[in-house]
Amino acid sequence: MDIALIVGYLASICSMTSFVPQVWKIIKTADTAAISKRMYAVTVIGFALWSVFGVMRMEWPIILTNLVCFCLSAFIFVMKILPQGRRSQLAAKLDPDR
Amino acid sequence: MDIALIVGYLASICSMTSFVPQVWKIIKTADTAAISKRMYAVTVIGFALWSVFGVMRMEWPIILTNLVCFCLSAFIFVMKILPQGRRSQLAAKLDPDR
């Protein structure tokens, strides 16, 4: 049994779920004031590069994690750079309770 | 030349620097309102697990990135859970311009 792979998948679950509350919070509040735009720009590029690294090493925990995180962080980045009106509109559209 | 290693180090630089603006913003503003506490709790655990995974695979880009990100995300998490007074105090102490 490959213990490193198990640790990798646990780490993968943490990395992926760590973005979900942030995405959820932005959908509920449409508030991105304390989110750093530069942080997310670099984050999105980073996840893209990690995905390429994962494919080159054929390490599935790395590939899966970084593809999912790429999509989630790209969403947060788009919400951050949208004007307030468009952001609120999109958040309302995505919020199942509204 | 190991191209995967180069991609890994580029990804590593992105992951590490992506946290710096967020850390900086929190030091300057002491504002963590839009930061998700749950996100950072899971993030900190995730970086710890990725560090272990990196050591098991002896992949230096993974080890370096995740140790640095572990420290930075742990700092953001601590700032988030501190009461406002203590957070402002600590931010003022760390801000070189104040």
Backbone of each chain as ProteinMPNN parsed JSONL, in Angstrom:
{"seq_chain_A": "MDIALIVGYLASICSMTSFVPQVWKIIKTADTAAISKRMYAVTVIGFALWSVFGVMRMEWPIILTNLVCFCLSAFIFVMKILPQGRRSQLAAKLDPDR", "coords_chain_A": {"N_chain_A": [[0.847, -1.195, 0.0], [0.538, 2.193, -0.849], [1.542, 4.55, 1.154], [2.238, 7.233, 0.931], [0.591, 8.038, -1.146], [-1.91, 7.929, 0.055], [-1.644, 9.916, 2.044], [-1.266, 12.001, 0.278], [-3.802, 12.09, -0.995], [-5.417, 12.77, 1.198], [-4.353, 15.285, 1.786], [-5.05, 16.461, -0.587], [-7.871, 16.487, -0.431], [-8.162, 18.329, 1.676], [-7.021, 20.66, 0.493], [-8.798, 21.09, -1.614], [-11.348, 21.323, -0.349], [-10.826, 23.493, 1.228], [-11.155, 25.726, -0.316], [-13.863, 25.845, -0.772], [-15.52, 26.989, 1.407], [-14.757, 29.686, 1.151], [-15.556, 30.35, -1.438], [-18.304, 29.946, -1.095], [-18.887, 31.868, 0.874], [-18.43, 34.21, -0.561], [-20.421, 34.017, -2.472], [-22.689, 34.219, -0.837], [-22.406, 36.758, 0.385], [-21.431, 38.558, -1.463], [-19.225, 40.034, -0.938], [-16.027, 41.101, -1.353], [-14.086, 42.619, -0.304], [-11.891, 42.295, 1.538], [-10.424, 40.445, 0.232], [-7.477, 39.645, -1.447], [-6.549, 40.899, -4.542], [-4.174, 40.575, -6.041], [-3.143, 38.322, -4.762], [-4.912, 36.318, -5.615], [-4.585, 36.369, -8.377], [-1.946, 35.426, -8.737], [-2.285, 33.002, -7.468], [-4.066, 31.604, -9.169], [-2.479, 31.257, -11.485], [-0.474, 29.729, -10.307], [-1.848, 27.321, -9.593], [-2.442, 26.376, -12.13], [0.153, 25.834, -13.109], [0.979, 23.883, -11.218], [-0.787, 21.849, -11.927], [0.218, 21.126, -14.438], [2.764, 20.243, -13.626], [1.951, 18.047, -12.066], [0.851, 16.371, -14.038], [3.138, 15.841, -15.539], [4.603, 14.36, -13.68], [2.835, 12.369, -13.298], [1.223, 12.183, -10.971], [-1.593, 11.551, -9.375], [-2.992, 12.717, -7.053], [-1.968, 15.321, -7.07], [-2.645, 16.272, -9.626], [-5.536, 16.162, -9.66], [-6.263, 17.778, -7.4], [-5.191, 20.286, -8.146], [-6.42, 20.971, -10.528], [-9.107, 21.229, -9.72], [-8.812, 23.251, -7.745], [-7.814, 25.254, -9.346], [-10.077, 25.963, -10.893], [-11.844, 26.851, -8.835], [-10.391, 28.961, -7.625], [-10.115, 30.622, -9.796], [-12.755, 31.399, -10.142], [-13.155, 32.913, -7.755], [-11.331, 34.932, -8.261], [-12.44, 36.163, -10.544], [-14.845, 37.11, -9.422], [-13.78, 38.991, -7.675], [-12.661, 40.921, -9.419], [-14.838, 41.854, -10.827], [-17.177, 44.602, -11.331], [-19.041, 46.053, -8.552], [-21.884, 45.917, -8.926], [-22.31, 43.939, -10.959], [-21.078, 41.812, -9.672], [-22.747, 41.413, -7.407], [-25.106, 40.715, -8.723], [-24.327, 38.292, -10.018], [-23.668, 36.754, -7.781], [-26.177, 36.591, -6.53], [-27.527, 35.129, -8.442], [-26.232, 32.683, -8.28], [-26.731, 31.872, -5.709], [-28.521, 29.506, -4.006], [-30.509, 29.986, -2.145], [-31.7, 32.363, -2.691]], "CA_chain_A": [[0.0, 0.0, 0.0], [1.339, 3.405, -0.99], [1.107, 5.48, 2.2], [2.389, 8.599, 0.41], [-0.594, 8.332, -1.954], [-3.014, 8.185, 0.99], [-1.383, 11.26, 2.577], [-1.515, 12.919, -0.833], [-5.245, 12.274, -1.2], [-5.936, 13.533, 2.348], [-3.933, 16.664, 1.538], [-5.852, 16.884, -1.726], [-9.218, 16.8, 0.077], [-8.049, 19.596, 2.419], [-6.799, 21.777, -0.428], [-10.006, 21.344, -2.402], [-12.446, 21.811, 0.491], [-10.471, 24.781, 1.825], [-11.661, 26.801, -1.159], [-15.325, 25.861, -0.831], [-16.133, 28.003, 2.272], [-14.484, 31.023, 0.618], [-16.459, 30.518, -2.584], [-19.644, 30.036, -0.529], [-18.988, 33.154, 1.562], [-18.51, 35.261, -1.573], [-21.751, 33.907, -3.081], [-23.686, 34.672, 0.136], [-22.27, 38.157, 0.794], [-20.911, 39.362, -2.579], [-18.224, 40.914, -0.333], [-14.665, 40.642, -1.638], [-13.228, 43.757, 0.082], [-10.645, 41.885, 2.2], [-9.737, 39.458, -0.613], [-6.401, 40.301, -2.183], [-6.613, 40.63, -5.975], [-2.878, 40.044, -6.466], [-3.015, 36.96, -4.249], [-5.647, 35.353, -6.424], [-3.982, 36.312, -9.721], [-0.798, 34.527, -8.66], [-2.822, 31.686, -7.086], [-4.639, 30.954, -10.354], [-1.332, 30.825, -12.299], [0.188, 28.655, -9.55], [-2.601, 26.07, -9.722], [-2.26, 25.909, -13.507], [1.494, 25.246, -13.188], [0.988, 22.633, -10.447], [-1.49, 20.833, -12.714], [1.188, 20.672, -15.447], [3.761, 19.462, -12.869], [1.314, 16.778, -11.692], [0.736, 15.541, -15.245], [4.498, 15.409, -15.884], [5.001, 13.339, -12.705], [1.708, 11.428, -13.208], [0.791, 12.051, -9.567], [-3.008, 11.902, -9.427], [-3.457, 13.682, -6.041], [-1.561, 16.667, -7.485], [-3.434, 16.658, -10.806], [-6.932, 16.401, -9.278], [-6.327, 18.939, -6.51], [-4.87, 21.567, -8.746], [-7.445, 21.309, -11.512], [-10.28, 21.727, -8.985], [-8.46, 24.535, -7.128], [-7.696, 26.227, -10.433], [-11.431, 26.436, -11.222], [-12.413, 27.596, -7.71], [-9.675, 30.23, -7.423], [-10.438, 31.469, -10.945], [-14.066, 31.977, -9.842], [-12.956, 33.964, -6.746], [-10.636, 36.041, -8.922], [-13.408, 36.856, -11.401], [-15.748, 37.844, -8.532], [-13.029, 40.13, -7.136], [-12.423, 41.994, -10.39], [-16.104, 42.366, -11.357], [-17.735, 45.749, -10.615], [-19.939, 45.639, -7.461], [-23.218, 45.57, -9.423], [-22.23, 42.653, -11.645], [-20.731, 40.809, -8.66], [-23.959, 41.135, -6.625], [-26.004, 40.004, -9.639], [-23.836, 36.924, -10.21], [-23.784, 36.075, -6.484], [-27.596, 36.307, -6.326], [-27.892, 34.08, -9.394], [-25.628, 31.414, -7.848], [-27.179, 31.529, -4.361], [-29.749, 28.708, -4.117], [-31.525, 30.457, -1.198], [-32.313, 33.622, -3.127]], "C_chain_A": [[0.881, 1.244, 0.0], [0.85, 4.463, -0.003], [1.198, 6.936, 1.715], [1.152, 9.0, -0.396], [-1.796, 8.648, -1.068], [-2.87, 9.587, 1.599], [-1.681, 12.306, 1.503], [-2.99, 13.168, -1.068], [-5.898, 13.024, -0.044], [-5.604, 15.013, 2.174], [-4.783, 17.271, 0.428], [-7.257, 17.304, -1.293], [-9.199, 18.126, 0.835], [-7.92, 20.786, 1.472], [-8.078, 22.133, -1.174], [-11.111, 21.932, -1.53], [-12.116, 23.165, 1.105], [-10.986, 25.946, 0.98], [-13.177, 26.923, -1.101], [-15.942, 26.906, 0.105], [-15.929, 29.425, 1.754], [-15.405, 31.335, -0.557], [-17.884, 30.759, -2.077], [-19.883, 31.4, 0.098], [-19.162, 34.294, 0.55], [-19.869, 35.232, -2.273], [-22.809, 34.492, -2.138], [-23.622, 36.179, 0.38], [-21.93, 39.094, -0.366], [-19.846, 40.341, -2.081], [-16.818, 40.349, -0.591], [-13.64, 41.694, -1.19], [-11.876, 43.3, 0.654], [-9.902, 40.794, 1.415], [-8.677, 40.194, -1.422], [-6.421, 39.884, -3.658], [-5.305, 39.997, -6.47], [-2.683, 38.609, -5.998], [-3.694, 35.976, -5.196], [-5.12, 35.263, -7.852], [-2.83, 35.299, -9.719], [-1.254, 33.102, -8.314], [-3.32, 30.916, -8.308], [-3.514, 30.427, -11.257], [-0.629, 29.645, -11.626], [-0.522, 27.314, -9.716], [-2.477, 25.497, -11.136], [-0.9, 25.209, -13.65], [1.592, 23.934, -12.409], [0.281, 21.505, -11.206], [-0.55, 20.247, -13.766], [2.256, 19.79, -14.782], [3.206, 18.075, -12.531], [1.21, 15.818, -12.87], [2.12, 14.995, -15.622], [4.996, 14.301, -14.957], [3.977, 12.207, -12.618], [1.345, 11.106, -11.758], [-0.661, 12.514, -9.485], [-3.483, 12.847, -8.33], [-3.141, 15.122, -6.466], [-2.406, 17.157, -8.66], [-4.857, 17.056, -10.403], [-7.082, 17.678, -8.459], [-6.211, 20.234, -7.28], [-5.822, 21.953, -9.868], [-8.681, 21.882, -10.823], [-9.987, 23.109, -8.399], [-8.281, 25.633, -8.169], [-9.069, 26.823, -10.754], [-11.997, 27.309, -10.095], [-11.726, 28.95, -7.529], [-9.926, 31.18, -8.591], [-11.798, 32.142, -10.737], [-13.939, 33.142, -8.844], [-12.302, 35.192, -7.39], [-11.591, 36.862, -9.789], [-14.365, 37.688, -10.548], [-15.066, 39.106, -8.004], [-12.925, 41.269, -8.143], [-13.703, 42.537, -11.03], [-16.501, 43.646, -10.626], [-18.83, 45.285, -9.647], [-21.314, 45.18, -7.964], [-23.256, 44.194, -10.06], [-21.951, 41.524, -10.66], [-21.963, 40.404, -7.854], [-24.958, 40.328, -7.451], [-25.621, 38.531, -9.761], [-23.98, 36.117, -8.925], [-25.234, 35.666, -6.239], [-28.049, 35.152, -7.212], [-27.399, 32.711, -8.923], [-26.132, 30.948, -6.482], [-28.503, 30.771, -4.434], [-30.861, 29.197, -3.192], [-32.215, 31.738, -1.648], [-33.141, 33.438, -4.388]], "O_chain_A": [[1.849, 1.333, 0.756], [-0.117, 5.178, -0.267], [0.347, 7.762, 2.045], [0.713, 10.149, -0.342], [-2.602, 9.521, -1.391], [-3.836, 10.347, 1.665], [-2.268, 13.352, 1.779], [-3.403, 14.302, -1.31], [-6.815, 13.817, -0.254], [-6.451, 15.881, 2.384], [-5.181, 18.434, 0.492], [-7.77, 18.336, -1.726], [-10.096, 18.952, 0.669], [-8.615, 21.791, 1.623], [-8.407, 23.306, -1.348], [-11.744, 22.917, -1.908], [-13.024, 23.914, 1.468], [-11.226, 27.034, 1.505], [-13.719, 27.998, -1.357], [-16.813, 27.656, -0.335], [-16.81, 30.273, 1.894], [-15.957, 32.43, -0.661], [-18.582, 31.651, -2.558], [-20.929, 32.017, -0.106], [-19.938, 35.222, 0.775], [-20.412, 36.279, -2.628], [-23.723, 35.183, -2.588], [-24.658, 36.818, 0.563], [-22.126, 40.304, -0.256], [-19.591, 41.359, -2.722], [-16.47, 39.27, -0.112], [-12.489, 41.677, -1.625], [-10.835, 43.852, 0.298], [-8.879, 40.282, 1.871], [-8.95, 41.241, -2.009], [-6.324, 38.702, -3.989], [-5.32, 39.018, -7.216], [-2.135, 37.778, -6.722], [-3.13, 34.936, -5.539], [-5.196, 34.203, -8.474], [-2.752, 34.43, -10.587], [-0.687, 32.124, -8.802], [-3.034, 29.729, -8.463], [-3.579, 29.295, -11.737], [-0.238, 28.684, -12.288], [0.122, 26.291, -9.952], [-2.414, 24.28, -11.316], [-0.81, 24.13, -14.235], [2.213, 22.979, -12.876], [0.697, 20.348, -11.138], [-0.515, 19.033, -13.969], [2.608, 18.731, -15.301], [3.891, 17.064, -12.686], [1.445, 14.617, -12.734], [2.252, 13.825, -15.982], [5.725, 13.408, -15.389], [4.215, 11.202, -11.947], [1.185, 9.948, -11.371], [-0.938, 13.712, -9.519], [-4.306, 13.718, -8.613], [-3.944, 16.029, -6.249], [-2.832, 18.311, -8.689], [-5.33, 18.138, -10.751], [-7.904, 18.541, -8.767], [-7.008, 21.156, -7.106], [-6.014, 23.14, -10.133], [-9.241, 22.885, -11.267], [-10.796, 24.029, -8.529], [-8.564, 26.801, -7.905], [-9.208, 28.04, -10.873], [-12.559, 28.373, -10.354], [-12.39, 29.963, -7.308], [-9.95, 32.398, -8.411], [-11.984, 33.302, -11.103], [-14.522, 34.208, -9.042], [-12.669, 36.332, -7.105], [-11.558, 38.092, -9.773], [-14.671, 38.83, -10.892], [-15.692, 40.161, -7.899], [-13.077, 42.437, -7.785], [-13.665, 43.567, -11.703], [-16.21, 43.789, -9.438], [-19.472, 44.26, -9.876], [-21.847, 44.178, -7.489], [-24.123, 43.378, -9.746], [-22.5, 40.428, -10.779], [-22.209, 39.218, -7.636], [-25.575, 39.386, -6.955], [-26.462, 37.641, -9.629], [-24.362, 34.947, -8.958], [-25.505, 34.549, -5.8], [-28.845, 34.308, -6.798], [-28.066, 31.699, -9.139], [-25.985, 29.778, -6.13], [-29.506, 31.331, -4.877], [-32.028, 28.874, -3.41], [-33.208, 32.152, -1.049], [-33.725, 34.398, -4.889]]}, "seq_chain_B": "MDIALIVGYLASICSMTSFVPQVWKIIKTADTAAISKRMYAVTVIGFALWSVFGVMRMEWPIILTNLVCFCLSAFIFVMKILPQGRRSQLAAKLDPDR", "coords_chain_B": {"N_chain_B": [[17.994, 17.704, -18.386], [15.564, 18.314, -15.95], [12.487, 18.979, -16.771], [10.005, 18.936, -15.512], [10.709, 19.519, -12.922], [11.47, 22.174, -13.122], [9.039, 23.383, -13.873], [7.7, 22.716, -11.54], [9.12, 24.259, -9.633], [8.522, 26.836, -10.569], [5.753, 26.829, -10.168], [5.833, 26.543, -7.451], [6.971, 28.993, -6.646], [4.848, 30.696, -7.359], [2.781, 29.727, -5.654], [3.87, 30.302, -3.15], [4.345, 33.103, -3.224], [1.77, 33.948, -3.616], [0.549, 34.025, -1.182], [1.755, 36.122, 0.126], [0.767, 38.834, -0.541], [-1.747, 38.708, 0.723], [-1.118, 38.299, 3.415], [0.283, 40.675, 3.826], [-1.762, 42.576, 3.347], [-3.452, 42.066, 5.489], [-1.807, 42.77, 7.613], [-1.563, 45.521, 7.102], [-4.208, 46.469, 7.263], [-5.532, 45.183, 9.315], [-7.884, 43.932, 8.865], [-10.01, 41.285, 8.681], [-12.455, 40.504, 7.931], [-13.725, 39.466, 5.564], [-12.383, 37.153, 5.247], [-12.419, 33.666, 5.273], [-12.819, 31.709, 8.096], [-13.056, 28.903, 8.364], [-12.026, 28.118, 5.884], [-9.287, 28.71, 6.183], [-8.573, 27.111, 8.363], [-8.781, 24.489, 7.321], [-7.015, 24.815, 5.225], [-4.51, 25.173, 6.507], [-4.133, 22.635, 7.698], [-4.096, 21.138, 5.349], [-1.713, 22.083, 4.04], [0.171, 21.13, 5.853], [-0.153, 18.35, 5.528], [0.518, 18.104, 2.786], [3.213, 18.767, 2.961], [4.226, 16.548, 4.315], [3.627, 14.577, 2.4], [5.311, 15.494, 0.336], [7.848, 15.07, 1.482], [7.795, 12.295, 1.699], [7.819, 11.604, -1.012], [10.121, 12.81, -1.697], [10.187, 15.235, -3.159], [11.399, 18.232, -3.834], [10.249, 20.792, -4.702], [7.631, 20.549, -3.761], [7.943, 20.12, -0.992], [9.289, 22.509, -0.069], [7.483, 24.581, -0.896], [5.162, 23.92, 0.566], [5.885, 23.979, 3.24], [6.55, 26.693, 3.593], [4.074, 27.875, 2.862], [2.479, 26.731, 4.808], [3.366, 28.061, 7.145], [2.691, 30.763, 6.488], [-0.106, 30.618, 6.049], [-0.909, 29.74, 8.53], [-0.322, 31.977, 10.049], [-2.206, 33.835, 8.979], [-4.527, 32.536, 9.757], [-4.334, 32.666, 12.577], [-4.478, 35.447, 12.908], [-7.096, 35.833, 12.046], [-8.618, 34.517, 14.046], [-8.01, 35.911, 16.345], [-9.15, 38.281, 18.837], [-10.501, 41.525, 17.892], [-9.073, 43.716, 19.062], [-6.536, 42.655, 19.899], [-5.693, 41.73, 17.423], [-5.409, 44.132, 15.946], [-3.374, 45.332, 17.444], [-1.24, 43.47, 17.078], [-0.967, 43.623, 14.287], [-0.189, 46.298, 14.011], [2.265, 46.181, 15.309], [3.715, 44.58, 13.56], [3.756, 46.046, 11.253], [5.962, 47.798, 9.298], [5.751, 50.5, 8.666], [4.444, 51.78, 10.65]], "CA_chain_B": [[17.331, 18.693, -17.533], [14.248, 17.851, -15.512], [11.547, 20.078, -17.028], [8.965, 18.891, -14.482], [11.241, 20.192, -11.735], [11.423, 23.624, -13.395], [7.62, 23.746, -13.745], [7.402, 22.606, -10.116], [9.648, 25.419, -8.913], [7.723, 28.009, -10.96], [4.489, 26.68, -9.438], [6.195, 26.771, -6.053], [7.113, 30.452, -6.456], [3.49, 31.264, -7.388], [2.045, 29.35, -4.441], [4.423, 31.003, -1.992], [4.124, 34.549, -3.301], [0.338, 34.243, -3.594], [0.132, 34.305, 0.191], [2.379, 37.328, 0.664], [-0.114, 40.017, -0.556], [-2.822, 38.549, 1.708], [-0.491, 38.551, 4.714], [0.583, 42.103, 3.842], [-3.031, 43.303, 3.451], [-3.962, 41.891, 6.853], [-0.949, 43.574, 8.488], [-1.844, 46.935, 6.869], [-5.581, 46.879, 7.557], [-6.068, 44.405, 10.438], [-9.252, 43.58, 8.474], [-10.103, 39.885, 8.254], [-13.899, 40.237, 7.889], [-14.144, 38.643, 4.427], [-11.568, 35.937, 5.23], [-13.183, 32.555, 5.835], [-12.095, 30.994, 9.152], [-13.021, 27.478, 8.012], [-11.097, 27.93, 4.776], [-7.905, 28.715, 6.625], [-8.341, 25.944, 9.218], [-8.539, 23.345, 6.435], [-5.809, 25.144, 4.451], [-3.33, 24.924, 7.343], [-3.992, 21.172, 7.772], [-3.722, 20.699, 3.998], [-0.293, 22.364, 3.791], [0.947, 20.202, 6.686], [-0.204, 17.035, 4.87], [1.308, 18.176, 1.544], [4.628, 18.736, 3.335], [4.525, 15.135, 4.59], [3.606, 13.919, 1.08], [6.534, 15.909, -0.364], [8.988, 14.376, 2.091], [7.698, 10.874, 1.331], [8.183, 11.493, -2.421], [11.369, 13.571, -1.864], [10.016, 16.24, -4.212], [11.729, 19.49, -3.161], [9.296, 21.908, -4.9], [6.458, 20.329, -2.907], [8.342, 20.311, 0.407], [9.561, 23.929, 0.187], [6.24, 25.343, -1.034], [4.138, 23.668, 1.576], [6.37, 24.444, 4.546], [6.388, 28.151, 3.607], [2.64, 28.18, 2.869], [1.972, 26.335, 6.124], [3.653, 29.161, 8.081], [1.931, 31.959, 6.116], [-1.542, 30.416, 6.269], [-1.102, 29.657, 9.979], [-0.347, 33.369, 10.513], [-3.506, 34.406, 8.6], [-5.541, 31.882, 10.602], [-4.22, 33.231, 13.926], [-5.013, 36.817, 12.839], [-8.551, 35.732, 11.913], [-9.301, 34.097, 15.276], [-7.725, 36.841, 17.445], [-10.121, 39.37, 18.994], [-10.13, 42.709, 17.105], [-8.059, 44.52, 19.741], [-5.255, 41.961, 19.809], [-5.336, 41.683, 16.007], [-4.918, 45.46, 15.565], [-2.092, 45.479, 18.139], [-0.228, 42.64, 16.412], [-0.776, 44.185, 12.95], [0.586, 47.541, 14.179], [3.617, 45.792, 15.694], [4.392, 43.983, 12.411], [3.795, 46.986, 10.132], [7.18, 48.612, 9.395], [5.468, 51.916, 8.443], [3.77, 52.379, 11.799]], "C_chain_B": [[15.909, 18.223, -17.22], [13.238, 18.997, -15.636], [10.444, 20.121, -15.966], [9.418, 19.649, -13.235], [11.199, 21.717, -11.9], [9.987, 24.126, -13.262], [7.223, 23.733, -12.268], [7.892, 23.806, -9.327], [8.927, 26.71, -9.285], [6.39, 27.999, -10.215], [4.71, 27.014, -7.968], [6.3, 28.265, -5.749], [5.738, 31.119, -6.437], [2.749, 30.983, -6.089], [2.537, 30.159, -3.245], [4.112, 32.487, -2.057], [2.642, 34.9, -3.254], [-0.144, 34.552, -2.178], [0.652, 35.637, 0.699], [1.445, 38.547, 0.613], [-1.226, 39.935, 0.493], [-2.299, 38.833, 3.114], [-0.258, 40.054, 4.88], [-0.681, 42.929, 4.067], [-3.587, 43.236, 4.878], [-3.122, 42.701, 7.844], [-1.303, 45.061, 8.345], [-3.219, 47.356, 7.379], [-6.141, 46.262, 8.835], [-7.513, 43.99, 10.163], [-9.288, 42.141, 7.966], [-11.566, 39.482, 8.051], [-14.295, 39.271, 6.765], [-13.288, 37.377, 4.281], [-12.368, 34.824, 5.897], [-12.336, 31.761, 6.832], [-11.956, 29.507, 8.811], [-12.045, 27.202, 6.88], [-9.666, 27.807, 5.292], [-7.585, 27.559, 7.565], [-7.98, 24.74, 8.346], [-7.26, 23.568, 5.613], [-4.543, 24.79, 5.23], [-3.07, 23.414, 7.447], [-3.519, 20.62, 6.423], [-2.239, 20.898, 3.715], [0.605, 21.441, 4.615], [0.999, 18.822, 6.016], [0.602, 17.025, 3.57], [2.801, 18.133, 1.846], [5.062, 17.297, 3.592], [4.599, 14.349, 3.275], [4.897, 14.225, 0.315], [7.774, 15.199, 0.159], [8.98, 12.907, 1.68], [8.113, 10.642, -0.13], [9.542, 12.137, -2.711], [11.302, 14.504, -3.081], [10.225, 17.614, -3.583], [10.764, 20.634, -3.455], [8.091, 21.775, -3.975], [6.787, 20.596, -1.444], [8.483, 21.805, 0.732], [8.285, 24.752, 0.182], [5.349, 25.184, 0.172], [4.588, 24.027, 2.979], [6.183, 25.966, 4.657], [4.908, 28.52, 3.706], [1.978, 27.787, 4.188], [2.158, 27.489, 7.11], [2.788, 30.391, 7.779], [0.436, 31.79, 6.398], [-1.853, 30.292, 7.759], [-1.155, 31.066, 10.574], [-1.699, 34.02, 10.21], [-4.612, 33.835, 9.489], [-5.535, 32.478, 12.016], [-4.791, 34.652, 13.954], [-6.539, 36.789, 12.794], [-9.212, 35.427, 13.262], [-9.003, 35.008, 16.47], [-8.875, 37.835, 17.598], [-9.589, 40.654, 18.345], [-9.004, 43.529, 17.745], [-6.669, 43.941, 19.61], [-4.752, 41.927, 18.367], [-4.747, 43.027, 15.562], [-3.538, 45.722, 16.175], [-0.976, 44.758, 17.39], [0.079, 43.191, 15.015], [0.093, 45.439, 13.024], [2.045, 47.219, 14.49], [4.403, 45.284, 14.481], [4.543, 44.955, 11.242], [5.02, 47.893, 10.251], [6.916, 50.103, 9.241], [4.817, 52.585, 9.646], [4.688, 52.453, 13.021]], "O_chain_B": [[15.163, 17.798, -18.103], [13.134, 19.858, -14.761], [10.0, 21.198, -15.566], [8.627, 20.328, -12.58], [10.928, 22.45, -10.949], [9.733, 25.152, -12.63], [6.505, 24.617, -11.8], [7.185, 24.319, -8.459], [8.735, 27.583, -8.437], [5.951, 29.025, -9.697], [3.89, 27.674, -7.331], [5.791, 28.743, -4.735], [5.48, 31.996, -5.613], [2.16, 31.885, -5.493], [1.746, 30.639, -2.434], [3.669, 33.074, -1.07], [2.285, 36.022, -2.894], [-1.133, 35.262, -1.999], [0.062, 36.226, 1.604], [1.323, 39.246, 1.619], [-1.609, 40.947, 1.082], [-2.949, 39.518, 3.904], [-0.557, 40.631, 5.925], [-0.686, 43.863, 4.869], [-4.119, 44.216, 5.399], [-3.658, 43.255, 8.805], [-1.341, 45.785, 9.34], [-3.383, 48.472, 7.871], [-7.122, 46.765, 9.383], [-8.277, 43.728, 11.092], [-8.674, 41.816, 6.95], [-11.893, 38.297, 8.002], [-15.1, 38.364, 6.979], [-13.441, 36.624, 3.32], [-12.934, 35.024, 6.972], [-11.29, 31.214, 6.483], [-10.88, 28.926, 8.952], [-11.328, 26.202, 6.892], [-8.926, 26.911, 4.886], [-6.456, 27.069, 7.576], [-6.992, 24.054, 8.606], [-6.518, 22.624, 5.342], [-3.62, 24.184, 4.686], [-1.933, 22.964, 7.304], [-2.653, 19.746, 6.367], [-1.576, 19.993, 3.209], [1.662, 21.016, 4.15], [2.059, 18.202, 5.943], [1.294, 16.05, 3.279], [3.574, 17.541, 1.092], [6.129, 16.873, 3.147], [5.518, 13.557, 3.067], [5.502, 13.332, -0.279], [8.637, 14.779, -0.611], [10.022, 12.34, 1.353], [8.691, 9.603, -0.451], [10.06, 12.031, -3.823], [12.216, 14.556, -3.904], [9.347, 18.116, -2.881], [10.468, 21.405, -2.542], [7.586, 22.774, -3.463], [6.002, 21.225, -0.734], [7.877, 22.303, 1.681], [8.019, 25.517, 1.108], [4.845, 26.157, 0.732], [3.757, 24.35, 3.827], [5.719, 26.466, 5.681], [4.523, 29.362, 4.518], [1.029, 28.435, 4.629], [1.226, 27.854, 7.827], [2.22, 30.993, 8.69], [-0.211, 32.699, 6.918], [-2.93, 30.689, 8.206], [-1.934, 31.326, 11.491], [-2.277, 34.681, 11.073], [-5.513, 34.555, 9.918], [-6.591, 32.76, 12.582], [-5.496, 35.026, 14.892], [-7.2, 37.616, 13.423], [-10.246, 36.009, 13.589], [-9.664, 34.899, 17.502], [-9.511, 38.198, 16.609], [-8.377, 40.852, 18.256], [-8.092, 43.983, 17.054], [-5.727, 44.647, 19.251], [-3.557, 42.073, 18.109], [-3.717, 43.065, 14.888], [-2.649, 46.26, 15.516], [0.077, 45.328, 17.102], [1.238, 43.225, 14.601], [0.996, 45.627, 12.209], [2.953, 47.891, 14.002], [5.607, 45.521, 14.376], [5.353, 44.727, 10.343], [5.116, 48.675, 11.197], [7.756, 50.911, 9.638], [4.653, 53.804, 9.671], [4.274, 52.933, 14.076]]}, "name": "protein", "num_of_chains": 2, "seq": "MDIALIVGYLASICSMTSFVPQVWKIIKTADTAAISKRMYAVTVIGFALWSVFGVMRMEWPIILTNLVCFCLSAFIFVMKILPQGRRSQLAAKLDPDRMDIALIVGYLASICSMTSFVPQVWKIIKTADTAAISKRMYAVTVIGFALWSVFGVMRMEWPIILTNLVCFCLSAFIFVMKILPQGRRSQLAAKLDPDR"}
